[in-house]
Structure formats: structure tokens, C-alpha cells
Amino acid sequence: MRINKSVILIAALLTSACGYHLRGAYDLPKGMKTIFLQGGSPTLREQLKTVLSSSSGQLVTSPDKADIVLRVSKDEIERRVLSLSERGRSNDIELAGHLEFEVIDPKNGVLVEREPIDFRREYFNDQQDVIAKDNEETVIRKEMYQQVVRTMINRSRAALEAKGK
């Protein structure tokens, strides 16, 4: 019994020492604790808010209150049928998205020039379970935007670190 407690304690110490954190949580630098999102879809806003709240950050309602401004100029997702069944119904679906963003500091200086992010996912559209497939597409869209948010945060962090050096 005593050995089990020791093993758990050692494992907890090792994971905390190596910088382990939950997926989706970031160690945001000082200049990224408050972010204002200008433009973008409601799904992008929702995912950014979720990531920031799990990373001790905040999505603010005004650029005056923000450390940085994420300016999204394009945010589109297209749904395309890749293959059809014998009855002419869609079997495979592709969701392809394109987003362009730039990062602005509080003094209106450009930290990250306008950059594109392209993202896509394919999934099988089971005709027997139509309602579940609609829900699956919603989940896939959210996952795609989670990846976009991670990319935007990583690029912003790199720009802030380069500026600080």
C-alpha cells in the first residue's frame, strides 16, 4: 500500500516537472493574456474563447483592453461531395476551410503580417444515420477551428518572442 502511494507521488512530481499540461491549455506569454478578435466566424470566436479560458487568458470585447488584436479578414468553409452512392447520395464529404489573419500590437504595429491558414477534413457520410452525421459535421468543424486557433496562437507567440529578443 505504501509503495503504491510513493509511485503515484513520484509520477505526479515527474509530470509536473516536465511541463505537462492538459491538451488545449497554453502557457501564454505576458503579451498574450488578453486578446481581441476582429472578424471571424462564431465558431472561431467560441473556440478561441475556450482555449484562452483554459490557458488563463481572456477574449476581450474592445481592442483598447487587449494585449494583441487578431484581425481575421477571411474565414470560409466549403462543403464538397467527394463520392456518390449507387442512389446518387453523398458518401464522402470534404470540409475545406481558408482563413487569413494578422496580429496587431496595442500601438497598431503589425506583429504578424497577413497569413493564410488552409485546413481540411474528410468524413464518411452514412446514409442510414443522417441525424448523427449532421452532429458529426458540427463536431468536425469545431475540431478544425481548434486547430486553427492553436496555429494562430503559436504564430502570435513566436512573433512576440522574436520582438522581445
C-alpha positions as CSV (number, residue, x, y, z in Angstrom):
1,M,0.0,0.0,0.0
2,R,2.8,2.4,0.9
3,I,4.6,1.6,-2.3
4,N,1.6,2.5,-4.4
5,K,1.3,5.9,-2.8
6,S,5.0,6.5,-3.4
7,V,4.7,5.6,-7.1
8,I,1.8,7.9,-7.5
9,L,3.6,10.8,-5.8
10,I,6.7,10.2,-8.0
11,A,4.7,10.1,-11.2
12,A,2.9,13.3,-10.2
13,L,6.2,15.1,-9.5
14,L,7.7,13.9,-12.8
15,T,4.8,15.1,-14.9
16,S,4.7,18.5,-13.2
17,A,8.4,18.9,-13.6
18,C,8.4,18.2,-17.3
19,G,5.9,20.9,-18.1
20,Y,3.0,18.7,-18.7
21,H,-0.4,20.4,-19.2
22,L,-3.8,19.5,-20.5
23,R,-4.3,19.5,-24.2
24,G,-5.7,22.8,-25.4
25,A,-4.1,24.7,-22.5
26,Y,-1.3,27.0,-23.3
27,D,1.3,28.8,-21.2
28,L,0.5,32.2,-22.7
29,P,3.3,34.8,-22.6
30,K,2.7,38.1,-20.8
31,G,1.8,40.0,-24.1
32,M,-1.0,37.5,-24.9
33,K,-3.1,37.3,-21.8
34,T,-5.9,39.4,-23.3
35,I,-6.8,39.1,-27.0
36,F,-9.4,41.0,-29.1
37,L,-10.8,39.1,-32.1
38,Q,-11.8,41.3,-35.0
39,G,-13.8,39.4,-37.6
40,G,-14.1,35.6,-37.9
41,S,-17.0,33.2,-37.6
42,P,-18.9,32.5,-34.4
43,T,-17.3,29.0,-34.3
44,L,-13.8,30.6,-34.4
45,R,-14.7,33.0,-31.6
46,E,-16.1,30.2,-29.5
47,Q,-13.0,28.0,-29.9
48,L,-10.6,31.0,-29.2
49,K,-12.6,31.8,-26.1
50,T,-12.5,28.2,-24.9
51,V,-8.7,28.0,-25.4
52,L,-8.0,31.3,-23.7
53,S,-10.2,30.5,-20.7
54,S,-8.3,27.2,-20.2
55,S,-5.0,29.0,-20.5
56,S,-5.6,31.8,-18.0
57,G,-6.2,34.2,-20.9
58,Q,-9.3,36.2,-21.9
59,L,-11.1,37.2,-25.0
60,V,-11.9,40.9,-24.5
61,T,-14.7,43.0,-26.1
62,S,-12.5,46.0,-27.1
63,P,-9.1,46.4,-28.8
64,D,-8.3,49.0,-26.1
65,K,-8.3,46.3,-23.4
66,A,-6.2,43.8,-25.4
67,D,-2.6,42.9,-25.4
68,I,-2.9,41.9,-29.1
69,V,-5.6,42.1,-31.8
70,L,-6.2,39.1,-34.1
71,R,-7.7,40.6,-37.2
72,V,-9.4,37.9,-39.4
73,S,-10.1,39.0,-42.9
74,K,-11.4,35.8,-44.5
75,D,-13.0,32.8,-42.8
76,E,-14.7,30.4,-45.1
77,I,-15.5,26.7,-45.1
78,E,-16.8,24.9,-48.2
79,R,-18.6,21.6,-48.1
80,R,-17.8,19.3,-51.1
81,V,-19.1,15.9,-52.1
82,L,-16.2,13.6,-52.9
83,S,-18.1,10.4,-53.9
84,L,-21.7,9.3,-54.5
85,S,-23.6,6.1,-53.7
86,E,-25.4,4.0,-56.2
87,R,-28.5,6.0,-55.5
88,G,-26.8,9.3,-56.1
89,R,-26.4,10.3,-52.4
90,S,-23.2,11.6,-51.0
91,N,-20.9,9.0,-49.4
92,D,-17.7,11.0,-48.7
93,I,-17.7,14.7,-47.7
94,E,-14.8,17.1,-47.6
95,L,-14.8,20.3,-45.5
96,A,-12.2,22.7,-46.8
97,G,-11.5,25.9,-45.0
98,H,-9.5,29.1,-45.6
99,L,-8.7,31.8,-43.1
100,E,-6.5,34.8,-43.3
101,F,-5.3,36.7,-40.2
102,E,-2.8,39.2,-38.9
103,V,-1.7,40.1,-35.5
104,I,-1.6,43.7,-34.3
105,D,0.0,45.0,-31.1
106,P,-1.6,47.8,-28.9
107,K,0.3,50.5,-30.8
108,N,-1.1,49.3,-34.1
109,G,2.2,47.8,-35.1
110,V,2.0,44.6,-37.2
111,L,3.4,41.6,-35.3
112,V,2.3,39.0,-37.9
113,E,1.7,40.1,-41.5
114,R,-1.4,38.7,-43.1
115,E,-1.1,35.0,-43.2
116,P,-3.3,32.3,-44.7
117,I,-4.3,29.1,-42.9
118,D,-5.8,26.3,-45.0
119,F,-7.5,23.4,-43.3
120,R,-9.5,20.4,-44.5
121,R,-11.1,17.2,-43.3
122,E,-12.9,14.3,-45.0
123,Y,-15.5,12.1,-43.4
124,F,-17.8,9.2,-44.5
125,N,-21.5,10.2,-44.7
126,D,-23.5,7.1,-43.6
127,Q,-27.0,7.4,-45.3
128,Q,-28.6,5.2,-42.6
129,D,-27.8,7.7,-39.7
130,V,-28.4,11.1,-41.1
131,I,-29.0,12.9,-37.8
132,A,-25.8,11.6,-36.3
133,K,-23.9,12.7,-39.4
134,D,-25.1,16.3,-39.0
135,N,-23.9,16.3,-35.5
136,E,-20.6,14.7,-36.6
137,E,-20.1,17.6,-39.1
138,T,-20.6,20.1,-36.3
139,V,-18.0,18.4,-34.2
140,I,-15.6,18.2,-37.1
141,R,-16.0,21.9,-37.8
142,K,-15.2,22.7,-34.1
143,E,-12.1,20.5,-34.2
144,M,-10.9,22.2,-37.4
145,Y,-11.3,25.6,-35.7
146,Q,-9.5,24.3,-32.6
147,Q,-6.5,23.5,-34.8
148,V,-6.8,27.0,-36.4
149,V,-6.8,28.6,-33.0
150,R,-3.7,26.6,-32.0
151,T,-1.9,27.7,-35.2
152,M,-2.8,31.4,-34.6
153,I,-1.7,31.3,-31.0
154,N,1.6,29.6,-31.9
155,R,2.4,32.1,-34.7
156,S,1.5,35.0,-32.4
157,R,3.7,33.6,-29.6
158,A,6.6,33.2,-32.0
159,A,6.2,36.8,-33.2
160,L,6.1,38.2,-29.6
161,E,9.2,36.2,-28.7
162,A,11.0,37.4,-31.8
163,K,10.0,41.0,-31.0
164,G,11.2,40.6,-27.4
165,K,14.7,39.4,-28.4
